[in-house]
């Protein structure tokens, strides 16, 4: 691949790495859909290159790794490295990469984490609710009236009549991110009061009866700061990959046109 790019920033540095590959190696990587994962790893490695990890955390990470891999001694560790074609130092770099990413994310994106959280808060809030879905509008209204009048309980009717997978849990949907609900259901759960039974409403081919059981508002604590920082880091990585892929594709197109 004959590319001519300046090496002024991390994206250009990665483009230079690709430029330095023999054409046959580059084409093997590209044709097997390995180019994007390679660029992703190069971006991340470049970003965290100056992040150091305390020896205690390295030991903890390696201890967890050898337990997961059922490695019990140094000989087995050496064999694992040989089988995978890496040195032990390279293995340590891989095992500690999540730690480095977490540190880098906090350093670079921590100041923007709270703003990102506020933008995402409604989707981060969690809800649990009860749900019955039916294709028969009339039956949905009949069941709603039975529950509202206290003639029978929600769980019994969900187990008997609901036509979705919630039938197996008697209509109970456990605490989960509000964002995972259907957009129509999400909008209703966002504003309804806990414990209120909602009249049947239509979602696609279904008539739905639902009741909000619990709404748990998300909080911006240390764990959430890390989560938001990591989300911003991942967004930055994805954008960087797109930028590099765009330049690679432009170069490939130019080479084809010049041939």
N, C-alpha and C positions, 0 to 999 in steps of 0.2 A: 504494500500500500504506500504510494508515494504522496505524502502529505507535507505541506509547508506551513507550519503554525508557529507563532512566537510562543515562548514559554514565560508568560508574565504572571500567571495565576495558577491556581490548582487545576482548573479545567484544561488550561494549555499544557500543564505538566503531564496530565493524563493523556492528552492528545499526542504529546511527544513520545510517551511510552508506546502508544499504538503505532506511531510512525516508525518507531525503531524495530518493530516486529518484522520478521521475514514475511513476504506476501503469502506464502503457502500456510504459515502458522496462523496469520490473521484470518485467512479465508476459511480455515478449518473452524476457528472459533466462531466466526460470523455465521457460517452456514449451519452450524449446530445450535444456533440460538444461545450461545454462551457469551456473546459480546456484552449484553446489558448487565448480567450478573458480574462479569469481570470489571466493568466500569464502576459498578456500585461498590465493589470491594476496594478498588483503587481509590475512589473518592473517600471512603471511610478511613482506610489506612493512612491516607495523606492528611486527613483532618486530625486524627488522634495521634499522629507520629510523636508529638512532644508531650503527650500525657504520660506521666509516670504513675505506677501502681505500687502501693506499699507492699513490702514483702509479706506481711500478715495476710493481706487480701489475696495475694498470689497463692499463698499456701492454702487458703480456704477454697479458692476456685479450683486448684488442682486436686485437692482432697475430694471435692464434690465430683469432679470429672472422673477420677479413677474409680470412685464408688459406682457411678453410673455405668461405666464401661467394665466393671467387675475386674479391674486390674489390681493385683494384690502385691506386686513387688516390682523392683526396678527392671528386672529382666523382661517382665511382661510389658512394662511401659516402653522399653527399648524396642520390643517386637512390634508393639502398636505403631510406634513412630516409623519403623522400617516398612511395615505393611502399607502405611499411608504416604510413604516417601517424604517425610518431613523430619527435621531435627527437633530435639526436645525444646529448644528455645523457641522454635516456630510454633510448636504446640502450645507453649505457655502464652505466646502472643495471641493465639486464637482463643484460648480459654479465657483470657482476661480482656478480650475485646469488648464484651458487654459493659464491663466496668469502665473502660476508657470512654466508650460512647456516652455512658451516663454522666461522667465528669465533663466531657466536652459539651454535651447538650446543656448542662447547667451553666457552664461558663459562657457559652455563646448565645444561648437562647433563653436562659433563665430570666433576664430582664423583660422579655416579652411574654413570659409564661402566663402571668395574671390576665393580661389583655386577651390572650388566646383563650384562656379559660372562660372569661366573661362572654366571649363570642360563641363558645361551645356549650355554655352551661345548661341550656335547656335540653340538649341532647345527652348530657352527662348525668342529669338527674335520673334516678331510678324509680321504678314503679312496680307494684305487684297488683294484680287485678284478677277478677273472675270473668269468664267469657263463655257464651254459648253462641254458636253460629249455625244458621239454618238457611235453606234455600226457600222455605215456605214463609212468606211474609205474614200470613194469617196466624200460623202456628207460633211464630215469634212473638206476636202481640199477645196471644193467649197465654204463653208461658210468662211473659213479662207481667201480666196482670195477676197471675197466680203467685209469683214471687212478691210483687208489690203488696198484695193482700195478705201475705203471710200464710197462704194455704199450703205451700210447700217450700223447701229451701232450694237455693241456687244449685248446690252441689248435686242434689238428687236429680234435678231436671237436666243439668249438664251431662251427667253420666248416662242418662236415658236418651236424650234427644240431640245433643250437640253432634255435628257432623265433621268436626275437625279433630286433630290429634289431642286437643285439650280434653276430649271426652275421657281419655284414660286417666286424667288427673282430676276428674270431677270439675272441670272448668277452671281450675286454679292455675294461674300463670305466675310463677315465682318472681321474686325481685330481680329486675333486669333493667338494662339501660332503656330509657324512654325512646331513644332513637331507633331501637330495633322494632318498634311497633309500626304497623301500617300508617302512612301519613294521616289518613282520616282518623284512625283510632288515636294516634299520637296527639292530634289537636284536641280531641275530646278529653283525653286523660290529663292533658296539661292544665285544664281549667276546672274540671269537676271536683267537687268536694269528696273527701274520703267517705266511703260507706254509702254514697248515693247510687241508687240503681238507675241507669240511663235507659230511656225508652229505645226500642229497637231502631237501628239506623242501618243504612245500606252501605256495604263495602264490596264493590265489584259484584259477584254473583251471590253474595251472602247477605242475610239479615242478621245483625249482631246485637246481642244483649250483653251489656258489660257493667261491671261495678268496680270502682277503684277501691282497693283494699288498703294500700299504703303508698305514699309518695315520700321518697327520701331525697332531700335536696343535696346536691353535691357541694362540697366545701373546698376552698382553696387552702389546703394544708401542704406540708412538705412533700407528701407522696403525690399529691395532685400537681405540685410545681414540677416534680420530676417527670410525671407523665406528660404534661403539656410541653415541657422542654424537649422531650424525646419526640413528640409528635411534630414539633417545629423542625427538629433536626431531620426527621424522615422526609418531611416536605422539601426541605432544602436539598437533601440527597437526590430525591426524585427529580427535582427541577434541574439539578446539575447534570444528572444522567440524560435528561431530555435535551439539554443544551449541547452536550457532547455528541449524542447520537445524531442530532440535527447537522452538526458540522461534519461528522463522519459521512453521513448520507450525501451531503452536498459535495464532499470530496469524491466519493465513489461515483456520483452522477457526472462530475466533471471529467473523471478519468474515462468513463464510458463514452462520453461525447467526444473526447479527444482521441479515442482509439480509431 
